[in-house]
Amino acid sequence: MVEAIEPREFPRMEKKSPRLQILIVDDEPLIRWSVAETLAERGHEVVEAADGSAARGAICDAARDFDVVVLDYRLPDSEDLSLLACIRAMAPDTRVILMTAFGTPEVVQGALDLGAYCVLAKPFEMHDLAHLVAEAA
């Protein structure tokens, strides 16, 4: 005869990394999707925006500031660092990672001067971005 064993309850283990609220801003759907999927798989809450206008709207509508914004440098309605400056003014405590395939020394220095956490050259490996997001937060 097999004895019945009472089920035991185990306390929930907390995740090693906190759940972050992240805004992904890129006009290329495949890149935006890839970044969003990579970060969502790590347990983060992800909001997507295809252009600067949608990004500003997402920041205004958010219940709390985003922890990190992953921002493409060139968008249909923003081809300079003005959107980065706007995001920094709207959410000064939010870390911004600027992605670009056009990372001239002037662009990189300008982004850092405006308070970008870092500038990530495209193309990049998704695990590198996931590490940068965790580090930024």
PEJOTA-V947016 format. One record per residue. D_CENTER is the distance of its C-alpha to the mean C-alpha in whole Angstrom. Layout:
d_center = (D_CENTER & D_CENTER)
//
This chain:
d_center = (57 & 53 & 52 & 49 & 46 & 44 & 41 & 39 & 36 & 33 & 31 & 27 & 25 & 22 & 19 & 18 & 15 & 14 & 12 & 9 & 8 & 4 & 5 & 5 & 8 & 11 & 14 & 15 & 15 & 15 & 12 & 10 & 12 & 12 & 8 & 8 & 11 & 10 & 8 & 10 & 13 & 12 & 13 & 9 & 10 & 8 & 9 & 9 & 11 & 13 & 14 & 15 & 17 & 15 & 12 & 14 & 16 & 13 & 13 & 16 & 17 & 14 & 16 & 15 & 12 & 8 & 8 & 5 & 4 & 4 & 7 & 11 & 14 & 16 & 16 & 19 & 20 & 18 & 19 & 19 & 17 & 18 & 15 & 13 & 16 & 16 & 13 & 14 & 17 & 16 & 14 & 15 & 14 & 10 & 9 & 7 & 7 & 10 & 10 & 14 & 17 & 19 & 19 & 22 & 23 & 23 & 20 & 18 & 20 & 20 & 16 & 17 & 19 & 17 & 15 & 12 & 11 & 12 & 13 & 12 & 15 & 15 & 16 & 14 & 14 & 12 & 13 & 12 & 9 & 9 & 11 & 9 & 6 & 9 & 11 & 9 & 10)
//
